[in-house]
Amino acid sequence: MSQPLSADQLAFYREQGYLDCGRVLATSAVDELRAIIDGFVASARKENVGLSAEAGKSYTLFTPVFTVASRYEALVLQNPAILDILESILGPVFRLLEDAMFFKPANHGAALAYHHDNSYYGFPLDVPAVTCWIAIDDSTLDNGCLRFVPGSHLQDTPHEQITGTVLTRAAVDESQVIDLPVPAGTVVIFDKLTIHGSGPNTTDRPRRACNIVGVVPTVDSKLRHFDDTLNPYLRGGPAA
Ligand SMILES: O=C(O)CCC(=O)C(=O)O
């Protein structure tokens, strides 16, 4: 592994629960990913596309993208720069937990409510899991960049039971929220407990992004069945 993150960056991640890792993907890779997302949206495959809470306004293309878009595997899952970043947080052995694409259409892409991803996973707090989010377009204040509550990963914030993904209003102090606009090709990482969301897209261009989530499978069989096809080892593992 190279040293993708400095000691200061690692310290920031551990304190704040998120980190802007800078531009990691080349323009050609970003262009290819943009075409993959557009292809999904154009075909609107029902089994891969979920509508957000505001129906018709925002798409999430659920895991596993790489099984239906092989270039995604090459560009993201096997991208050494991305894996080096994950390794610097997770150590030498980790699997893919899931991957997704996020599409906010021009003019009416919906906001994504504040949540943390462990509301989906339900892992014990000591299971390391990191989301690696990649901007496929410049993400801005106007088109729905990511928002974070810094330091929120230091506790397990409860979610409302209604949807399982929306935090109680009382849980988010808007005065603590930071917006994180970044250029296309940027990688942003965050902890499974970090409260985050994204704003609406009010511009006349789409805002596209994708992610992969890496996990250290320390508790495989007790908590979650890791499938060797859907959750390949990204680094290390039995075959390494
Ligand atoms: O891209 C977005 O707007 C949201 C991304 C997100 O919530 C995630 O990667 O967990």
The ligand as an SDF file (V2000), in Angstrom:
LIG
                    3D

 10  9  0  0  0  0  0  0  0  0999 V2000
  -24.9900   11.1500   -2.9870 O   0  0  0  0  0  0  0  0  0  0  0  0
  -25.8210   11.4520   -2.1270 C   0  0  0  0  0  0  0  0  0  0  0  0
  -26.5620   12.4170   -2.2570 O   0  0  0  0  0  0  0  0  0  0  0  0
  -25.9640   10.6590   -0.8600 C   0  0  0  0  0  0  0  0  0  0  0  0
  -24.8900    9.6290   -0.6390 C   0  0  0  0  0  0  0  0  0  0  0  0
  -25.0860    8.7950    0.5920 C   0  0  0  0  0  0  0  0  0  0  0  0
  -25.9680    8.9950    1.3870 O   0  0  0  0  0  0  0  0  0  0  0  0
  -24.1420    7.7120    0.8380 C   0  0  0  0  0  0  0  0  0  0  0  0
  -23.2050    7.4930    0.0500 O   0  0  0  0  0  0  0  0  0  0  0  0
  -24.3190    7.0060    1.8720 O   0  0  0  0  0  0  0  0  0  0  0  0
  1  2  2  0
  2  3  1  0
  2  4  1  0
  4  5  1  0
  5  6  1  0
  6  7  2  0
  6  8  1  0
  8  9  2  0
  8 10  1  0
M  END
$$$$
